[in-house]
Amino acid sequence: MISLKKNFNIAQFQSLIALFVLCLALALLTDNFMSTDNFWNVMRQISVNVCISVGMTLVVLTAGIDLSVGSILAFCGAVTAGLLKNGLSIPSLNLFIGFTVLGAIVAGFLIGGGLGFVNGYAVTKFKVPPFVATLAMLTMARGFTMLWTKGHPITGLGGSFGFLGTGWFLGIPMPVWISGLVVITAVILTSKTRFGRYIYAIGGNENASRLSGIPINKVKIWVYSIAGLLAAVGGVLVTARLDSAQPNAGISYELDAIAAVVIGGTSLSGGRGTIWGTVLGAIIIGVLNNGLILMNVSPFWQQVIKGMVILLAVIIDKSNQKSE
């Protein structure tokens, strides 16, 4: 019994130990990894992934997956930028609608939530496997982005909007504040509400949840909608930081999000994991990316290394499940 208890505690701190070892190694191998400027640079970089990964965690907890978050991020960022700079013109009605910063952001959020709703509806009402449904949305949202932008960046969005991506408040970058708010909200949602208990129950045993009267379809639709909304939040942060909506933004972001979720201890089988674990996983991915760049590692090798880290995390997860 004592041995099992010790193993359980070690498993609980695997990600934290990995982060400590990674930081120690990078501190020894690079000159400026431990600098204050680099610390805030890493925190700004991971803020977007944290937002996306939190939404991904909710989906994975229900034993689903969302491959469309990167494309939704790009489309929502482009829509926000386009509405802010050019407004919305409907020539057939001789109508022009201008948008404030807040109005453009809300429009982007609504589109993100709407696309997530479509994912959830396809998964629940038409029984499309989550992998296929979100893969289709990945392609559609990327196409919508190209149609909206005509393949060209949308730039010159103004200082008020740019403040969300580059500004500071009380000595902390705005993206960190925003991602922190997302995390706190998600933690409360998953640990203190009936909806959160439903999410874990569905991932743990969907048949038992159905017999218990849990509205499975409704919960799943909400989960995918939230994932789309949080991808839109990430899109606004990326666009504000670059002062530009790029047509190819968000490519492979879904992979970093899945990596953060898995490294953070959330089981791909659903029903087990925490938001805090995902945040830790996102930090590990961010530190790894930063360290590889500081060491001038080829971008191609960076992809190989990240893939190996994801594979290792899944192997560890499966090993932990077998030992329970």
N, C-alpha and C positions, 0 to 999 in steps of 0.2 A: 504493500500500500504506500509506503514511504517513497519507494522508487517511482511509482506511477505519479505521485504528487510532484516530485521533482521534475520529471519529464514534462508534465503539464505546464509547470511554471516556466521552464525553459522555452517551450513552444510559444508561450504567451509573449516572450521577449525576443523572439528570433529577429524580427524586423528592426527592433531597437538596437540589438547587438550588431546586426549587419550595417546599420547606419553609422554606428560608432567606429567600427573597423574601417569602413569606407572613408570616413572623414579623417581618421588617423593616417591612413595610407596616403591620401591626397595631400594632407598637410606636410608629410615627409617628402613627397615626390614633386611638389610644386612650391613656388615661392610666395604666391599671393592668394592661395586658396583661403587662408584664414583671415584675410583682410575684411574690414567692415564694408567697403564698397562691394566686394565680391559677394559677401553675405546677402546684402540687399538685392544685388543683381540676381542671385539664385532665387530669392523669395519672390521677386517680381516674375521671374520666368515660370515658377511652379504655380503661380496663382491661377493661371488659365487652366492648367491640367487639374488642379484641385477642384475647380468648379465642374469640369467635365467628369472627373472621376467620381465625385459625389453622386452625380446622376447615374453614372454607370454602376455604382455600388448598389443603388436601389434596384436597378434592373437585374443585376446578377443575383441579388438576394432572393429574387423570385424565380431563380433558375433560368433567367433569360440572358440575352446579350444585345448590345446595341452598336452596330458597326457604322451607323450613320452620323454620329455626333460631330465628326470632323467636317463633313459636308454641310450639316446644319449650321455649324459655327460659321463657316464661310458665307453661306447664303444670308444668314441673319445679320452678320456684320456688314455685308454689302448692301442689304436693304436699309439698314440704319444709316449708313453713310450716304446712300443715294437719296433717301428722303430728306436727310438733314441738309444736303448741299443743293439738291435740285427740286425738292418737293415732289408732288404727285400731280401729273397733268393728265386730264381725260378730254382730249380734243372733241370727241363725239358729243360730249355734254357741255363743251365750252367751259370746263371747270378746271381750276388749279387750286391745289391744297398745299399750303406751306406748313412746315413742321418745325417746332422748337426742338431743342436738344432732348428734353424729356419725352416729347411726343414721338420722335424718331426712335428713341430707345425702347419705349413701350411697344411700338409697332414691331420692332425686331423681336422683342420677347414674345409677343403674341404669335408671331409666325413660327418661332422655335417651338413653343408649346403646341401649336397646331400641327406641325409636322410630327412631333412626338406622339400626339393623339392619333394621327394616321397610322403610325407604327403599332401602337397599342391596339387600335381597332382591327388592323389586319391580323395581328397575333391572336386576339381573343374571338372575334366574330367569324373570321374566315379560317381560323386554325392554321395560319401560315407559320411555319417554324420561325422563331425570332431571327435566326441567322439569315434566312432568305428575305424576310420582310424588311429588315434593316439594311441588308445589302442592296435591295432595290431602292430604298430611300437614299442610301449613299449616292447611288448613280443619279437619281432624279434631282436631289438637292444640288449636286455639283452641276448638273445641266441647268437648273434654275439660276445658279450663280453666274454661269457664263452668259445666259440670256440677259440677265439683269444688268451685268457690267459690260456686255458686248466684248468680253475678253480683255478689258482695260481697267487699270486701277482707278479707284475713286479717291481723290486726294483733296487736301486743303479743307479740312473739316472744322477748323477753328479751335481756339484755345480752351473754351469752356468744355467742349467734348473731349479734347486731348487731355484735360486734367484728370479724367478718370483713369487714363493709362500711364501718365507720366508724373502726375502731381503727388504731393506729400501732404499728410495731415498728422499733426502731433508727432512729427519725426518718423512716420511710417508711410511707405508708399500706398497710394490709394488702391491699387490692385490687391494688396495684402489685406487691407480693411474689407474690401468687397468679398474676397474669397473667405475671409474669416467669418463674415456674417453668414455666408452660404453654409459653412461648416457647422456653426452653432445652431442654425435653423434645422439642418438635417439631423444633427445629434438629438435635438429635442423631438423632432418628428419620429425618429426611429426608436427612441428609448422611453418616451413619455406619453405617447399617444396610442390609441386603439389602431389607427392606420398603420403605425410602425409594427405593432404586434401581428397584424394581418400579413404584412410583407414577409416577416420571418416564418410565419406559419405556412404560407403558400410555398415558400422555397423549401421548407422542411418536409412537408407532405401535402401535396396539392389535393389528393383524393380525400384525405382526412379533413382538410380545410373546407372542402366543398360540403362534406357531410355535416360539418359543424355550422354551416350556414354563412360562412364568410363569402362576401360578394367578390369572387375571384376575378371575374372579367373587369369589374369596375376598378378594383385595386390595381390590376395590371395596366389598364388604360391610363390611370392617374400616374403610375410609376413611369411609363414611357413618356407621358406628357411633361413630367418634371424633368426627365433626362433631356428632352428637347429644349425646355426652357433654360436649363443650366448651360447647355451648349450655346444658346443664344447669349447668355451672360458672358461666356468665354469669348464669343465673337465680338461683342462690344468692347471687351478689354483689349483684345488683340488689335482691333481697328483703331481704338483710341490711342494705344501706345505707339502705333506706327503712323498715325495720322493718315491712314490709307487703308482702303478695303481692297485686298488683293484677290483676284479671281481664284488663285490656287492656294489660298489660305486654308489651314486646317488639315492639309494632307498628312496622313498617318497619325493624326492626333488621337484617333480612336485606339491605336495600338499602345500609345503611352498611357492612356486612361485604363485600358485593360491590364497593362503591366502594373500600374499603381494599385489597382484593386486586388490583383492576385498576390503581389508582393506584400500587401497590407494584411493578408490573411483571410480574405473573403473567399469562400469556396465557390468554384464554378458550378457546383451541383446545387447551390442555393441554400438558404436557411441559416448560414453561419458567416459571421463577419461583422465588422464595425466601421463606422465612419472615421473614427480616429485612426484605425489601422490603415485605411485608404489614404488618409492625409500623410501618414508616415511613409507609405509606399510612394506617394507622389514626391515627397522630399527626397527619398532615396533615388528615384529616377532623375530628379532635377540635379542632385549633387553629382550623380554619375555622369550626366550629360555635361555639366560644367567642368568636372574634372578631366574628362576626355578631351574637351576643347582646350583647357589650359595646358594639357600635355601634348597638344598638337597631333592628336590621333586622327587618322584619316576618317572622314565622314562614313566611308564604306565600312571600315572596321567598327565604327560606333554602332552601326546597325547590327552587325554580327554580335557584338558584345551584349547589346540590349536584348537581342533574341535569346542568347544563352541565359541571361538573367531571368527572363520570363519562363523559359523551360525549366530552369532550376527551381523557381518558385512553385510551379505547378507540381513538380516531382515531390517537393517537400510537403505541399498541401495533400497530395494523395497518400504520402507516407504517414502523415498525421492522422488522416481518416482511418487508415488501416489499423493504427495503434490504439484508436479510441474504443 
